[in-house]
Amino acid sequence: MAVKNIFWDVDGVLANLNYAYFNFLTKHPNYKDTYAGLKWEDLPKVLPIQPKYGALELKTHPTMGTQMDYDFCHSPEFFNNRPLYPHVVETLRELNQLGYKQFTMSATFDVETKKKLLNELLKDVTDFLTIECVQHGKFMHDTAKEDMLKACFDKYGLKAEETVLVDDRIYNQHAAINVGAHPVRYRCEFTTDLPDDMKWIPEVHSLEEFKTWLLAQK
């Protein structure tokens, strides 16, 4: 397979959303008393990981998920506090030098807010990285990524068979498959295993590991 295009999910792949969640739960005025003393390794006990997600989500809290998600999205001091994982800038620059076209693919509650965050977070690579966001709920299914991938293929003249989507969420692997692109699962902290019928999907645990996999496809 000849890969020419890389679509990066940001949260859980390029940026540490779990870090943002931990600080939110332990420092936000609505939750800091409840989760005082919470240990990093116990995050999945607070936010049980659902099979379709395969990673931490505020929405999965048994009783307060919807309110937590709202409070997080409307608290810039926590929403914006998601540092890049190690070696993101260096790896993306190296892949750009090798000729790969690179995009971000983020679904969000507010496109302009997320784009502002991503442009600041990824400011060192925006000279070649194309930032795309789509609003949650615009399309009538669990994720808008499938529709956004199709839209980007048309917008930028890309071929699905030459494209990979790197994402930690299990349901987004389906998005890549459904549009004819190649899914790659990124295993960040607390991710769960793929279901048996999806274990053929390549999994990587770092950007360096992804680069090694990518170069082996040539």
Backbone torsions as a table, in degrees:
resi	resn	phi	psi	omega
1	MET	NA	138.4	-179.6
2	ALA	-105.9	105.2	-179.7
3	VAL	-90.9	129.3	177.9
4	LYS	-120.8	-21.3	-172.8
5	ASN	-127.2	137.7	178.5
6	ILE	-123.4	122.9	172.4
7	PHE	-104.6	117.1	-179.7
8	TRP	-96.7	126.1	160.5
9	ASP	-70.3	146.6	-177.6
10	VAL	-90.9	-58.5	-173.6
11	ASP	-73.5	117.5	-178.5
12	GLY	93.7	-6.4	178.7
13	VAL	-123.5	-58.9	177.3
14	LEU	-93.7	-33.1	-176.6
15	ALA	-125.4	148.8	-173.7
16	ASN	-88.9	88.6	178.8
17	LEU	-67.9	-30.5	179.2
18	ASN	-62.2	-35.8	175.4
19	TYR	-60.3	-43.5	179.0
20	ALA	-64.0	-42.4	179.1
21	TYR	-61.7	-44.0	-177.8
22	PHE	-61.6	-46.6	178.9
23	ASN	-65.4	-36.4	178.2
24	PHE	-62.5	-49.5	-176.8
25	LEU	-66.1	-34.9	-174.5
26	THR	-93.5	-9.3	-176.0
27	LYS	-128.2	-19.8	179.2
28	HIS	-65.9	136.5	-176.3
29	PRO	-57.3	-27.3	-179.2
30	ASN	-78.8	-15.7	-172.1
31	TYR	-130.8	-12.7	-172.1
32	LYS	-63.7	-31.5	178.7
33	ASP	-71.6	-41.1	-179.7
34	THR	-64.4	-38.7	-173.3
35	TYR	-111.1	23.8	173.1
36	ALA	-61.1	131.3	-179.9
37	GLY	83.7	4.4	177.7
38	LEU	-60.5	132.8	177.4
39	LYS	-92.7	145.3	-178.9
40	TRP	-50.3	-46.4	-175.5
41	GLU	-69.3	-10.9	-179.7
42	ASP	-96.4	5.6	178.0
43	LEU	-52.4	-43.3	179.9
44	PRO	-65.0	-18.7	175.9
45	LYS	-73.5	-31.9	178.0
46	VAL	-80.7	-39.8	-177.3
47	LEU	-118.1	79.6	-176.8
48	PRO	-56.4	132.8	-174.8
49	ILE	-83.1	118.1	178.6
50	GLN	-81.3	146.7	-176.5
51	PRO	-55.5	-36.9	-177.0
52	LYS	-71.7	-24.4	178.8
53	TYR	-86.0	-54.7	-178.3
54	GLY	75.6	8.1	-179.8
55	ALA	-155.6	169.9	-177.6
56	LEU	-65.7	138.8	174.3
57	GLU	-143.8	134.7	175.7
58	LEU	-60.5	-32.8	-176.2
59	LYS	-62.9	-17.4	-175.9
60	THR	-87.1	-0.3	175.2
61	HIS	-59.4	132.6	-171.4
62	PRO	-57.9	-32.4	-175.2
63	THR	-124.0	-25.7	-172.6
64	MET	-121.3	17.7	-173.1
65	GLY	-56.8	-47.3	-178.3
66	THR	-64.0	-44.4	-179.8
67	GLN	-68.3	-39.4	177.6
68	MET	-60.7	-45.2	-179.3
69	ASP	-62.0	-41.6	178.3
70	TYR	-63.5	-48.1	-178.1
71	ASP	-62.6	-40.3	-179.9
72	PHE	-63.8	-47.6	-177.3
73	CYS	-67.0	-22.7	-178.2
74	HIS	-107.1	20.6	176.4
75	SER	-125.9	88.6	-173.8
76	PRO	-54.3	-33.5	-177.5
77	GLU	-64.3	-24.3	176.6
78	PHE	-101.5	-41.8	-179.0
79	PHE	-59.3	-38.8	-176.4
80	ASN	-87.0	-5.4	-173.1
81	ASN	-93.3	67.6	179.7
82	ARG	-131.1	93.5	-174.9
83	PRO	-67.7	153.5	174.6
84	LEU	-66.8	146.6	171.5
85	TYR	-68.1	162.4	180.0
86	PRO	-59.4	143.7	171.0
87	HIS	68.5	15.9	-180.0
88	VAL	-64.4	-52.7	-176.0
89	VAL	-61.2	-46.1	-178.5
90	GLU	-62.1	-43.1	-177.6
91	THR	-68.4	-43.6	179.3
92	LEU	-63.5	-38.6	177.4
93	ARG	-65.1	-40.9	179.7
94	GLU	-64.1	-42.5	179.2
95	LEU	-66.5	-34.7	175.3
96	ASN	-63.5	-42.3	179.1
97	GLN	-64.4	-26.9	178.1
98	LEU	-82.3	-3.5	173.4
99	GLY	100.3	5.9	179.7
100	TYR	-80.1	136.5	171.9
101	LYS	-83.4	134.1	-174.3
102	GLN	-127.8	141.2	-177.3
103	PHE	-137.7	154.0	164.8
104	THR	-99.8	156.0	-179.1
105	MET	-139.1	97.6	-176.8
106	SER	-124.1	131.2	168.9
107	ALA	-97.8	138.8	-170.7
108	THR	-151.7	166.1	178.5
109	PHE	-76.8	-24.1	-178.2
110	ASP	-147.3	111.7	-172.9
111	VAL	-61.9	-45.7	-176.6
112	GLU	-65.5	-40.2	178.0
113	THR	-62.8	-45.2	-178.6
114	LYS	-68.2	-40.1	178.9
115	LYS	-62.8	-38.8	177.8
116	LYS	-62.2	-44.7	177.9
117	LEU	-60.7	-47.8	-175.9
118	LEU	-67.1	-36.4	178.3
119	ASN	-65.9	-32.4	176.1
120	GLU	-77.5	-46.4	-177.5
121	LEU	-61.6	-38.0	-174.7
122	LEU	-110.0	26.8	-173.4
123	LYS	-58.4	-26.3	-177.5
124	ASP	-78.4	-6.7	-178.6
125	VAL	-129.3	7.3	-177.6
126	THR	-73.4	-4.4	175.0
127	ASP	-70.6	-18.9	177.3
128	PHE	-133.5	-18.6	-178.3
129	LEU	-85.0	126.8	177.6
130	THR	-92.6	123.4	-177.0
131	ILE	-98.5	119.4	178.3
132	GLU	-121.8	136.6	176.6
133	CYS	-134.1	151.7	174.5
134	VAL	-136.4	145.8	-175.9
135	GLN	-81.1	136.9	173.9
136	HIS	-56.7	139.5	175.2
137	GLY	87.8	-2.4	179.5
138	LYS	-69.6	-33.8	178.8
139	PHE	-115.4	152.0	-169.2
140	MET	-91.3	60.8	168.9
141	HIS	-161.5	-176.6	-170.1
142	ASP	-58.8	-36.6	-178.1
143	THR	-134.7	145.4	177.1
144	ALA	-89.2	-0.6	-173.0
145	LYS	-66.2	-35.5	179.1
146	GLU	-59.3	-47.6	-179.8
147	ASP	-68.1	-36.9	-179.2
148	MET	-69.8	-36.7	176.0
149	LEU	-60.5	-46.8	178.6
150	LYS	-59.0	-43.6	-179.5
151	ALA	-62.7	-40.1	179.7
152	CYS	-69.5	-35.7	176.3
153	PHE	-58.1	-44.2	179.6
154	ASP	-69.6	-44.8	-175.0
155	LYS	-63.6	-40.1	-173.6
156	TYR	-108.6	4.7	177.8
157	GLY	65.8	42.8	-177.2
158	LEU	-100.2	155.8	174.7
159	LYS	-103.7	132.9	-178.1
160	ALA	-58.7	-40.7	-176.2
161	GLU	-69.9	-9.6	177.8
162	GLU	-104.8	14.3	-170.9
163	THR	-122.6	139.8	170.9
164	VAL	-117.6	145.2	170.7
165	LEU	-112.5	120.1	178.7
166	VAL	-101.2	115.7	-170.0
167	ASP	-150.9	145.7	178.5
168	ASP	-91.3	-22.6	-178.1
169	ARG	-78.0	135.8	-177.7
170	ILE	-67.2	-40.8	-177.1
171	TYR	-64.9	-23.1	178.1
172	ASN	-79.5	-16.4	171.2
173	GLN	-63.8	-36.9	177.3
174	HIS	-63.4	-37.1	179.5
175	ALA	-59.7	-45.8	179.3
176	ALA	-62.8	-45.2	-179.3
177	ILE	-61.4	-43.6	-175.0
178	ASN	-66.2	-25.1	179.7
179	VAL	-98.0	0.5	177.6
180	GLY	88.2	11.6	177.0
181	ALA	-91.1	177.7	-178.3
182	HIS	-101.8	120.4	177.5
183	PRO	-83.3	141.9	170.8
184	VAL	-132.2	126.0	-178.4
185	ARG	-91.0	127.0	176.6
186	TYR	-99.3	125.9	-178.7
187	ARG	-98.4	93.4	175.0
188	CYS	-89.4	-170.1	179.5
189	GLU	-59.7	137.8	171.1
190	PHE	72.5	5.8	176.6
191	THR	-69.5	147.9	178.9
192	THR	-101.9	166.1	-176.8
193	ASP	-66.9	152.4	172.8
194	LEU	-66.2	150.8	173.1
195	PRO	-65.0	161.2	-174.3
196	ASP	-55.9	-37.8	-176.0
197	ASP	-77.7	-1.5	179.1
198	MET	-120.4	9.7	-175.6
199	LYS	-70.3	-6.4	175.7
200	TRP	-75.7	-14.8	-178.5
201	ILE	-72.1	131.2	177.5
202	PRO	-61.8	139.7	175.6
203	GLU	-120.5	139.8	177.4
204	VAL	-130.6	155.2	-176.0
205	HIS	-115.8	1.5	179.1
206	SER	-162.0	164.0	176.9
207	LEU	-66.6	-33.2	177.3
208	GLU	-63.1	-40.8	177.8
209	GLU	-66.4	-38.3	176.8
210	PHE	-63.6	-43.3	180.0
211	LYS	-59.7	-42.4	178.4
212	THR	-61.5	-43.7	178.1
213	TRP	-62.8	-45.2	-176.0
214	LEU	-61.4	-47.2	-177.3
215	LEU	-67.0	-23.6	178.0
216	ALA	-75.5	-12.0	-179.3
217	GLN	-82.4	-10.3	-176.2
218	LYS	-70.9	NA	NA
